Amino acid sequence: MLKIAYHPIYTHPLPKGHRFPMIKYELLPEQLLHEGTCVQDNFFEPQIPDSTPILAVHSKAYYQSLIELSLDPKAARKIGFPLSKELVDREVIIADGTIKASIYALKHGIAMNIAGGTHHAYTDHGEAFCLLNDQAIGARYLLRKDLVKKVLIVDLDVHQGNGTAEIFKNDTSVFTFSMHGANNYPFKKEKSDLDIELPNQIDDRAYLKTLKDILPKLIKDQNPDFIYYLCGVDILTTDKLGKLGCTVAGCAARDRFVLQLCKDQNIPVMCAMGGGYSPDIKTIIEAHANTFRVAQDIFF
């Protein structure tokens, strides 16, 4: 059975007019249940975890400043959210969802987190709506528990996974692959193990060709026994924060290719939804829902 992390705190409200579409975290599970892609048993509710897996990735001083709400105002502004206990709890619970989804993926081949993909969080600071790096926390948890030996992070959000690249820059047990817009945030990029920068308005055909030329060979070369897939839908041509030219159908084809490859290679995969900022919320929900539809079709 497909297991999906979801907690009501994912929809934590932000000040009126904030551009980050928190409503998608409420609407997406509702849509999946309404259309019959999922049933209630597919969902599990993560909780606030022990701090140990978080401190295996993030510095104690940084994490303490979040918990105590004592983060320097300049550092808080880089995150882009007003800092609050509810926001910190939300990020901690998202990390727990990714840890538990990773364990489910080892058992069932795949698991998902409705939220997550907070790849701009560094070891010692947050950026761009990201406080804690959930997939980095999940990867290091699996490695430290000796549940896996080699992890591949496939980051297909429109923005480079700069925090993830920094966290694992000296860790050969995790290979970081980011395929992103060349002219998108972050404008000063970190160095992933493999970065593929895409031109503005690249269409479905060219996008998929690039991915298909790279990913199978990368999996063969790295031989991972676990994959984290960050499947942001901000690659859409309609996205307010992206500059690529993909369609909803192209985004679904991307997900199908990645997940089918994981299935065919018998590599467990944990998916986090990442970004999606199209003006019409229906576009965001449809693009994200496709990831779950594809997962059900391929794995179950």
N, C-alpha and C positions, 0 to 999 in steps of 0.2 A: 504493500500500500504506500502511495506517495504521502510523505509526511512534510508538513508545512508549518513553520514557526509563525505565529501571529499572536499579538497581545494588544489589548485595547489602548495601551499607552503609546503604541505606534502612531496614533492619531492625535497625540498631544497638541493642543492648539497653540498657534503662534499669534503675535499681535496682528490686528486687522490690517490687511493690505500686504502682508508678507508674501513674497512671490513663490516661496517653496510650497508645492501642492500637497500638503499633508493629507488632504481628503482622499487621495488615491489609496492610502493604506486602509481606509475604511471601505471604499467602494470596490476594491479589487476582490477581497474574499466574498463580498456580497454577490458580485457578478459570477464568480466561479461556482458558488452554491446555487444561484438562480438558474444557470444554464445546465447544471448537472455535471460539469467537469469535475467538481469535488463534492464530497459530503462532509458533514461535520467531523467525522472521525479522521479525516485527512489532517485536520489542524491540531496543533498542540500549543500550549501557552508557556513560553519561557518565563523565567523568574530572574530575580537579582542573584547572580552567582557569587561564589567565593571569589575574592580578589586575586587569587593565585594565577589563573590563566591570563588575566589582564596585565598583571605586573610582569609576566613573562615576555610581554611585548612593549608595554609603556613604562616610562620611568616612574618611580615611586613619587617623586616630587610633583610631576605633572598630574598623575592620577589623584594625589591628595588634594591638589588645588582645585580639581573638579568636584570632588566629594565635599570639600569644605566651602565651595563657591568662593574661593579666594583667588581665582585666576586673575592675573594682571589684566586691566582693562584693554590694553593694546592687543594682548593675545586673545582675549574674548572677542574683540572686533573681527579678528581674522577668521573666526569660526562662522560668523554671520548670523547666529541665533542669539537672542537674549539668554544669558546663562541663568538656569534655574534648577532646583532640585528635580523637578519633573523631567526636564530635558536630560540631565545626567542619568537619572534612573532609566529613561528611555534608551539611551545609548548602551548602558550596561545590560539591559534586558535584551536588546538586539544582539549583543555579543553572545549572551547565553543561548539565544535562539540559533545562532550560527554554530556554536559548539555542539549543541544537541542535534541540530540538523546534520552536522558532519558525522556524528555517531550513527544516526539513522541511515545516512548514505552508505556507510560501510556495510550495513545489514541489507539494504534494499536496492542499492545501486545508485540512487539519487534521492536528494531531499532539498527543500527550498526554504528560504526565508522571505516573507512578504516584504520585509525591509532589508537593511544591510547594504553592503557594497560601499562602506564608508572609507574609501581608499585614499582620501586626502589627509587622513590622520597619521601623523608621524609618531616616532618614539616619544617625543617630548613636547608636542604641541598639536593642535588641531587647526584645520583650515576648511573653508568652503563647505559648511554644513556638516562636517565630520569631526567628531570628538574622539572616538575610539575606533580603531581599525578592526572591524569584526572578522573579516576573513583572515587577516594576519593572526588574530587571537585564536581562531579555529585551527589554522594550520600548525601553529606552534603547540597548541594543546595536543593534537594528534601525534606530532613528532615526539613530544616529551613523554607522552604515555606509551611510546613505542608501538603505536597502532599503525603507523606508516613510516616509510623510510625516505620517500622522495615525493614532493608536492610540486605540482605545476599550477600556477595562477594564470588563468586566461581572462584578461581584463578587456572587455569589448565595450566599455562605456566610452562616450565621445571624448571624455577628458582623461588625460594620462593618470595612471595610478601612482602619483608621485610619493605619497606616504608609504605605500606598500614597497615601492622600489627602495626607499631609504631604510625601511625596517629590515629588509632581507639582503642588503647590499653585500654583506660579508657572510651570508648563510648559504652554503652550497646545497643544503637539503631542500631549498625552495627556489624554483626557477620562476622569475616574474616576466610575463609577456603582456605587453600593453599595446593595443592597436587603437589609435585615437586620432582625432583631428589635429593636424599640424599647427593650426592657427587658433586653437581653443585654449582656454585655461587648463593647466597652469602655463603661463607664458615663459617662466623659467622652469624647465622640466628637470626632473631627476633622471638618472640613468637606470632603467630596468635592465634585466638580463637581455631582453629583446624588446626594442621599441620599433613599431611601425607607424610612421606618421602619414596621415591621409590628406589629400588635397581637399579644399572646399568643394562642396556639392558633388562629391563622388557618388555615382549612382549604384543601384543594387548590383548590377552586373559586375562592375569593376570592384566593388567592395567584396562581394562573395568570391570573386576570382582571387583576390589578394589573400583572403582568409584560407581558401582551399589550397592555395599554393604553399602556405606556410604551416598551418597547424598540424596536418598529418605527419609531416617530416619532423616537426618539433617534438611531437609526442613520441615518435620513433627514436629520436636522438636522446631525449631526456628520460624516457621509460619511467614515467611517474606511476606511483600506485595510488594517487589521489589527485583530483583536479578540483580547484575552486573556479567557478565560472561567474564572472560579474557581467550580467546581461542587461546593462542599461539600455533604455529605449530612447535615449537622447541622440541617437544616430539619425533619427527621423528628420526629413527635410523641414518639417513643421516645428521643430524644437526651437524654443526661444534662446537657449543657451548653447546650441550646437550649430555647426556650419556644414554638416554633411547633407547628402541628398537621398537618403534611403527612404523607401516606402514602408508601410506597415507590413505588407507581404514580404518585402525583402528582409525586414527585421525577423519575421517568423522563419524565413528560410535560413537565416543565420543561426537561429536557435536550433532548428532541426538538424543542421549540419553538425554543430558542436555536440549536441546531445546524442545523435546517432553515432558519432565517432567514439564518444565515451562508452556507449553501449556495446558497440562492435569490438572495442579493445578491452572490454570488461574492466574499465577503470571507474570506480565510484566518483560521483560528481556532486558537489554542493553548490547550489545557485543562490545568489543574492541579486535583488532586483535592480539596485543602482538607480541612476538618474532617469528622468523623463519630465520634460517641461513644455510640452506642446500647449498652445493656448486653449484647445478644446480638451477638457478632461476625458471625454469619450475616446479620443485618440490614444491618450495615455493608457487608459484601462484596457482597451482592445489590444494594444501592443504588448502590455505586460501579461494579459490573460493568455495570449498566444503561447508564451513560454510554458505555462502550466498545461495547456492543451497538448502541446508537443511532447512534454514530459510524460503525460499520461499515455499518449499514443505509442511512444517508443518503449517505455519501460513496463507498462502495466496493461 
